[in-house]
Amino acid sequence: MKEQLEKLKLQIDQFEIKQNEQVEAFRLKFLAKKGELNDLFEQFKTVPSEMKKEFGASLNQVKQKAQQKWEEAQSQFEHSKSKKNSGSIDLTLPAEASFVGSRHPLSIVENEVIEIFKKLGFVYSEGPEIEDDWHNFSALNFPKNHPARDMQDTFFISEDIALRTHTSSVQVRLMENQKPPIRAIMPGRVYRNEAISARANCFFHQIEGIYIDEKVSFADLKQTLYYFVQELFGQDVTVRFRPSYFPFTEPSAEMDISCLLCKGKGCNVCKYTGWLEILGCGMIDPNVLKASGIDPEKYSGFAFGMGIERIAMLKYEVKDLRTYFNNDVRFLTQFEGQ
Ligand code: DAH
């Protein structure tokens, strides 16, 4: 029996507890009711009484040893288990900072412009970016082979199909599908075959506007656009109209605003003129109304078109157009919360 106890002692020492399941296996083998230690306690009854003292002490020692080994293993695995769990649910840890995205500056400006015209009763409209010759040119009074077509370097897909060079094509689509009164604001991307530089890109964004009804006059055009720039840039801004040429408007004009930086005194942003060019506009040419099935004897209208990049550049003092398209987060995150 003494030998048996020595053997058991050795087994207890050599039992390796490397996984959680082995903790329980150890307990079952040595410490449970039907475990090997209990067997020896059962046999202890048969030990002659003069040996009971010595043997009992050894037996208790071995039991304590096993008990200790088991408790240590248990607490070791408990600890690592709770460490694992608490990692995912430790409510005292500070929350991970969440990255808040920001709207692109061109979207911010586009939305602002749309909101201002909405207040004047203009509705939102869109058209396709791949456009036919009719909607991009012919219906807008660009005769075939007319030099005015060269004003806009076009990406052609086929002889009759191109990437639209301006959002004025959407005007035509609206006029074809609706009867006056028409009051619409039409943003979108346009494409031109231009060398990429700080001031030009092969695609950019415009917002087109039209108002067609009986007796719409140039005075309506001026007042509408004046209201618009005051809403966008502030009440102090002043405007001037310069005569210009577009095939689809007669008369045509370009509108300038007083320089936002120097307030008209002259600085390098306005090239010392005190003025910044911001859009093209005019009274819709009767030929254009006619081409889309609107009677020019009964109706008149005005139209305007502006570049969103240009307005955003003025508003945010961005010097290089390419920064809008580089997707550099250092640039984009500056518009957070707007
Ligand atoms: N489509 C012209 C351009 O891309 C801008 C423009 C000028 C639009 C005058 C208009 C307008 O509607 O009346 O340069």
Residues whose N, C-alpha, C, O or C-beta is under 5 A from the ligand:
A	BS01	DAH	T165 H166 S168 G209 F246 T249 G280 C281 G282 A303 F304 G305
